[in-house]
């Protein structure tokens, strides 16, 4: 049996007052409140531990959901960026081909001298005014593109459709 000090007078020689109701023989103090406090603390510590474990589990589960959700969003963003990069690379290749063709195919124009003729392939989202803005820096030049390619309203540009672009220098 362990010998403890009295919590009131601090004299040694007591039996375990946290396990059984005891009276200190030196100061004659009833130590039953310490027994009651310990039993309350023990019960609450078990409940507190249980609630703490449940709380930690809930927080860990929430973090796991957010983490895997962010991985999914990151993968979707990466795929979208990859598609955008591929579209831009296709556009760059098309423009490089157009530049090469325009350097080899030139015809004389009576009004100002030289006319460059290029082939442009229609991309997703293109319309004649957008193409005119890109090549002529003026969206109103869409009528020239329509005339050069014999397009009559109502018309629909199809993806991959070749258009002849004539630029006068």
ZIPE-V829342 format. One record per backbone hydrogen bond with DSSP energy under -0.5 kcal/mol. NH is the residue of the N-H (numbers start at 1). CO is the residue of the C=O. If there is no record, write none. Layout:
NH|CO ; NH|CO
This chain:
4|2 ; 4|14 ; 6|11 ; 10|6 ; 14|4 ; 17|15 ; 19|16 ; 20|16 ; 24|29 ; 28|24 ; 31|22 ; 31|29 ; 34|31 ; 35|31 ; 36|32 ; 37|33 ; 38|34 ; 39|35 ; 40|36 ; 41|37 ; 42|38 ; 43|39 ; 44|40 ; 45|41 ; 46|42 ; 47|43 ; 48|44 ; 49|45 ; 50|46 ; 51|47 ; 52|48 ; 53|49 ; 54|50 ; 55|51 ; 56|52 ; 57|53 ; 58|54 ; 59|55 ; 60|56 ; 61|57 ; 62|58 ; 63|59 ; 64|60 ; 65|61 ; 66|62 ; 67|63 ; 68|64 ; 69|65 ; 70|66 ; 71|67 ; 72|68 ; 73|69 ; 74|70 ; 75|71 ; 76|72 ; 77|73 ; 78|74 ; 79|75 ; 80|76 ; 81|77 ; 82|78 ; 83|79 ; 84|80 ; 85|81 ; 86|82 ; 87|83 ; 88|84 ; 89|85 ; 90|86 ; 91|87 ; 92|88 ; 93|89 ; 94|90 ; 95|91 ; 96|92 ; 97|93 ; 98|94 ; 99|95 ; 100|96 ; 101|97 ; 102|98 ; 103|99 ; 104|100 ; 105|101 ; 106|104 ; 107|115 ; 109|113 ; 113|109 ; 115|107 ; 116|167 ; 117|105 ; 118|116 ; 118|165 ; 120|163 ; 122|161 ; 126|123 ; 131|127 ; 132|128 ; 133|129 ; 134|130 ; 135|131 ; 136|132 ; 137|132 ; 137|133 ; 138|132 ; 141|138 ; 142|139 ; 143|140 ; 144|141 ; 145|141 ; 146|142 ; 147|143 ; 148|144 ; 149|145 ; 150|147 ; 151|146 ; 160|122 ; 161|158 ; 163|120 ; 165|118 ; 165|163 ; 166|164 ; 167|116 ; 167|165 ; 168|166 ; 169|114
